[in-house]
């Protein structure tokens, strides 16, 4: 009889162990925190998005400034598993609503979420400042409001920057000193489209930085230059950077800047343009 009872005892013990294991699993599952890790970047620059508000369920993340080294991972904690919506908003950006399936435990959106900047709010004009170096002219572009103040916190947009460099002359003769009245553009030494980089550090007043390689500028013994910058800002809702490049490709070959800007005026439903001219520019080449 004692031997007969042993299998029954083992069965009961096995059932008890299974119940305890199930209870332990349920306790662990109930206490497992559900999280979501994600990263948000600017569509154009790949940099972080200023003044980001991210919302999911009843959680909110505010990301005013993230990191000098670039975008960082953001994390929502204490979420409920199941279907959810990640909502992203930032001033002057197109909002993003992203459906997410949350599993219990850790969740991660591996690919960075790109937000599209729509405009530089309050933009009235650009100012360009040159720094002459040994082999390049470094041009720093500053968006400016109507009251003359710099606009610092704005999204990176897909700017098209055309540049022309002329000899500065007066009465057909190259000028030899600065601040003369009545000077004009002489021989064209350079015409091109400038690539640029984006500086996301909070302290900077120059988000856009372009470089003009002096090796591409025709050599000339005259000391001073006139540099024209045509800056075209597309509305990304109706015009991509590829469309803008195609539109400007032939237009930029037009010799008369006035004719170019007159045509740009007819495209005000999908772009804005700005012309900034620097006089008395002396490069390190001379």
C-alpha positions as CSV (number, residue, x, y, z in Angstrom):
1,X,0.0,0.0,0.0
2,X,2.9,2.3,0.8
3,X,4.3,1.7,-2.7
4,X,1.0,2.4,-4.3
5,X,0.7,5.8,-2.7
6,X,4.1,7.0,-4.1
7,X,2.9,7.6,-7.7
8,X,-0.1,9.6,-6.4
9,X,2.2,11.7,-4.2
10,X,4.4,12.4,-7.2
11,X,1.5,13.4,-9.3
12,X,0.3,15.8,-6.6
13,X,3.8,17.2,-6.2
14,X,4.0,17.7,-10.0
15,X,0.7,19.5,-10.1
16,X,1.7,21.8,-7.2
17,X,5.0,22.6,-8.9
18,X,3.2,23.5,-12.1
19,X,0.8,25.7,-10.2
20,X,3.6,27.4,-8.4
21,X,5.5,27.9,-11.7
22,X,2.4,29.4,-13.3
23,X,1.8,31.7,-10.4
24,X,5.5,32.8,-10.5
25,X,5.3,33.4,-14.3
26,X,2.1,35.5,-13.8
27,X,3.8,37.5,-11.1
28,X,6.9,38.1,-13.2
29,X,4.7,39.0,-16.2
30,X,2.6,41.4,-14.1
31,X,5.7,43.1,-12.7
32,X,7.5,43.3,-16.1
33,X,7.6,47.0,-17.1
34,X,6.6,47.8,-20.7
35,X,8.8,50.4,-22.3
36,X,9.4,51.9,-25.7
37,X,12.7,53.2,-27.0
38,X,12.8,55.4,-30.1
39,X,14.9,58.1,-31.7
40,X,13.6,61.2,-33.6
41,X,15.7,63.1,-36.2
42,X,15.3,66.0,-38.7
43,X,14.5,64.7,-42.1
44,X,17.1,66.9,-43.9
45,X,20.0,67.1,-41.4
46,X,19.6,63.9,-39.5
47,X,20.1,66.0,-36.3
48,X,18.0,66.2,-33.3
49,X,14.6,68.0,-33.3
50,X,14.4,71.1,-31.1
51,X,11.4,71.4,-28.6
52,X,10.1,68.0,-29.4
53,X,6.9,66.8,-27.6
54,X,6.4,63.0,-27.7
55,X,3.2,61.5,-26.3
56,X,2.1,57.9,-25.8
57,X,-0.9,56.8,-23.7
58,X,-0.7,59.1,-20.7
59,X,3.1,59.7,-20.9
60,X,4.8,62.8,-22.3
61,X,8.5,63.4,-23.1
62,X,9.7,67.0,-23.7
63,X,13.0,67.2,-25.6
64,X,14.1,70.8,-25.8
65,X,17.8,70.1,-26.4
66,X,19.3,66.6,-26.7
67,X,23.0,66.3,-27.3
68,X,26.0,67.9,-29.0
69,X,26.8,64.4,-30.4
70,X,23.4,64.1,-32.1
71,X,20.0,62.5,-31.4
72,X,19.7,60.3,-28.4
73,X,17.4,57.4,-27.6
74,X,14.2,58.4,-25.8
75,X,12.3,56.0,-23.6
76,X,8.7,55.8,-22.5
77,X,8.2,53.7,-19.3
78,X,5.2,52.2,-17.5
79,X,3.2,51.6,-20.7
80,X,0.3,49.2,-21.2
81,X,0.9,46.4,-23.7
82,X,-1.2,46.3,-26.9
83,X,-1.9,48.7,-29.8
84,X,-0.8,52.3,-29.2
85,X,0.0,55.5,-31.0
86,X,3.2,57.4,-30.8
87,X,2.5,61.1,-31.4
88,X,5.3,63.6,-32.2
89,X,5.1,67.3,-32.4
90,X,7.6,70.2,-32.7
91,X,7.2,73.8,-33.7
92,X,7.5,74.3,-37.5
93,X,7.4,70.6,-38.1
94,X,4.9,68.3,-39.7
95,X,3.3,66.2,-36.8
96,X,3.8,62.5,-36.9
97,X,1.4,59.8,-35.6
98,X,2.9,56.3,-35.6
99,X,0.9,53.2,-34.8
100,X,2.9,50.8,-32.5
101,X,2.3,47.3,-31.3
102,X,3.6,47.1,-27.7
103,X,4.7,43.7,-26.3
104,X,5.1,43.3,-22.6
105,X,8.7,44.2,-21.7
106,X,11.1,46.2,-23.8
107,X,10.2,47.5,-27.2
108,X,12.4,49.5,-29.6
109,X,11.8,51.2,-32.9
110,X,15.2,50.5,-34.6
111,X,14.9,53.0,-37.4
112,X,15.1,56.7,-36.5
113,X,11.8,58.5,-37.0
114,X,12.3,61.4,-39.4
115,X,10.3,64.6,-38.9
116,X,9.9,67.0,-41.8
117,X,10.5,70.7,-41.1
118,X,8.0,72.9,-42.8
119,X,9.4,76.5,-42.5
120,X,11.6,78.9,-40.6
121,X,8.9,80.7,-38.7
122,X,9.3,84.5,-38.9
123,X,12.0,84.4,-41.6
124,X,12.4,87.8,-43.3
125,X,15.8,87.4,-44.9
126,X,19.2,85.8,-44.7
127,X,22.6,87.4,-43.8
128,X,25.8,85.7,-45.0
129,X,29.1,86.2,-43.4
130,X,32.4,85.1,-45.0
131,X,35.6,83.8,-43.3
132,X,38.5,83.6,-45.7
133,X,40.8,80.7,-45.2
134,X,43.8,79.4,-47.2
135,X,42.0,77.2,-49.6
136,X,38.3,78.1,-49.1
137,X,35.8,80.8,-48.3
138,X,33.6,79.7,-45.5
139,X,30.2,81.2,-45.7
140,X,27.9,81.2,-42.6
141,X,24.2,81.8,-43.2
142,X,22.0,83.4,-40.6
143,X,18.1,83.4,-40.9
144,X,16.9,86.8,-39.6
145,X,13.5,88.1,-38.5
146,X,11.9,91.4,-39.7
147,X,13.1,93.1,-36.5
148,X,16.7,92.2,-37.3
149,X,17.1,89.5,-34.7
150,X,18.7,86.1,-35.5
151,X,16.3,83.1,-35.6
152,X,18.1,80.4,-33.7
153,X,15.8,77.5,-33.1
154,X,14.4,76.3,-36.4
155,X,14.3,73.1,-38.4
156,X,16.9,72.3,-41.0
157,X,15.3,72.8,-44.4
158,X,16.6,71.6,-47.8
159,X,18.0,75.0,-48.9
160,X,19.4,75.5,-52.4
161,X,22.3,77.9,-52.3
162,X,23.6,79.4,-55.5
163,X,26.8,81.5,-55.5
164,X,28.4,83.9,-58.0
165,X,31.7,85.7,-57.5
166,X,32.7,88.8,-59.5
167,X,35.6,91.2,-59.6
168,X,34.5,94.3,-57.8
169,X,35.2,97.4,-60.0
170,X,34.3,101.0,-60.4
171,X,34.0,102.6,-63.9
172,X,35.4,99.4,-65.4
173,X,38.5,99.4,-63.2
174,X,39.1,96.9,-60.3
175,X,38.8,98.8,-56.9
176,X,41.8,99.0,-54.7
177,X,40.2,100.0,-51.5
178,X,37.0,99.3,-49.4
179,X,33.8,101.2,-48.8
180,X,33.7,103.0,-52.2
181,X,30.4,104.1,-53.5
182,X,29.2,103.3,-57.0
183,X,31.1,100.0,-57.4
184,X,29.8,97.2,-59.6
185,X,30.3,93.7,-60.7
186,X,33.0,93.0,-63.2
187,X,34.3,89.7,-64.6
188,X,32.6,86.6,-63.3
189,X,35.1,84.3,-61.5
190,X,32.8,81.6,-60.1
191,X,29.3,80.3,-60.5
192,X,28.1,77.3,-58.7
193,X,25.8,75.6,-56.2
194,X,27.1,75.3,-52.7
195,X,26.8,72.3,-50.4
196,X,26.3,73.0,-46.8
197,X,26.4,71.5,-43.3
198,X,24.1,71.9,-40.4
199,X,25.3,73.0,-36.9
200,X,22.9,71.8,-34.2
201,X,24.8,73.2,-31.2
202,X,22.5,75.5,-29.2
203,X,25.0,78.3,-28.9
204,X,25.6,78.9,-32.6
205,X,24.0,81.7,-34.5
206,X,24.9,80.1,-37.8
207,X,23.0,76.8,-38.5
208,X,24.0,76.6,-42.2
209,X,27.6,76.6,-43.1
210,X,28.8,76.5,-46.8
211,X,32.3,76.3,-48.3
212,X,33.5,77.8,-51.6
213,X,36.7,76.1,-52.7
214,X,39.1,78.7,-54.0
215,X,40.6,76.2,-56.5
216,X,37.3,76.5,-58.4
217,X,37.4,80.3,-58.4
218,X,39.2,81.8,-61.4
219,X,42.4,83.5,-60.4
220,X,42.5,87.2,-60.8
221,X,45.0,89.8,-59.5
222,X,42.4,92.3,-58.4
223,X,42.0,92.5,-54.6
224,X,38.2,92.7,-54.0
225,X,35.2,90.5,-54.9
226,X,31.5,90.8,-55.0
227,X,29.7,87.6,-53.8
228,X,26.1,87.0,-54.5
229,X,24.2,84.3,-52.7
230,X,20.8,83.2,-54.0
231,X,19.1,81.1,-51.3
232,X,15.9,79.2,-52.3
233,X,13.7,77.6,-49.6
234,X,11.3,75.0,-50.9
235,X,8.0,74.3,-49.2
236,X,8.5,70.6,-48.5
237,X,4.7,69.9,-48.6
238,X,4.7,70.6,-52.3
239,X,8.3,70.6,-53.5
240,X,11.1,68.1,-52.8
241,X,14.8,68.9,-52.9
242,X,15.1,66.8,-56.1
243,X,12.3,68.8,-57.7
244,X,14.0,72.1,-56.7
245,X,17.4,70.9,-58.0
246,X,15.8,70.0,-61.4
247,X,14.0,73.4,-61.5
248,X,17.1,75.4,-60.7
249,X,19.5,73.4,-62.9
250,X,18.8,75.4,-66.1
251,X,17.6,78.5,-64.4
252,X,20.9,79.1,-62.7
253,X,22.7,79.2,-66.0
254,X,20.7,82.4,-66.8
255,X,23.3,85.2,-66.7
256,X,21.0,87.9,-65.4
257,X,20.2,87.5,-61.7
258,X,17.2,89.8,-62.1
259,X,15.7,87.5,-64.7
260,X,16.2,84.6,-62.3
261,X,14.5,86.3,-59.4
262,X,11.6,87.4,-61.6
263,X,10.9,83.8,-62.5
264,X,11.2,82.7,-58.9
265,X,8.6,85.3,-58.0
266,X,6.1,83.3,-60.1
267,X,6.7,80.2,-58.0
268,X,5.7,81.7,-54.6
269,X,3.2,78.9,-54.0
270,X,6.0,76.4,-53.6
271,X,9.2,78.2,-52.7
272,X,10.7,81.4,-51.2
273,X,13.9,83.0,-52.4
274,X,16.4,85.4,-50.8
275,X,19.3,87.3,-52.3
276,X,22.2,88.5,-50.2
277,X,25.3,90.3,-51.6
278,X,28.6,90.8,-49.9
279,X,30.9,93.6,-51.2
280,X,34.5,94.3,-50.5
281,X,35.3,90.6,-49.9
282,X,39.1,90.0,-49.9
283,X,40.1,86.3,-50.0
284,X,43.2,84.8,-48.6
285,X,44.2,83.9,-52.1
286,X,45.1,87.5,-52.9
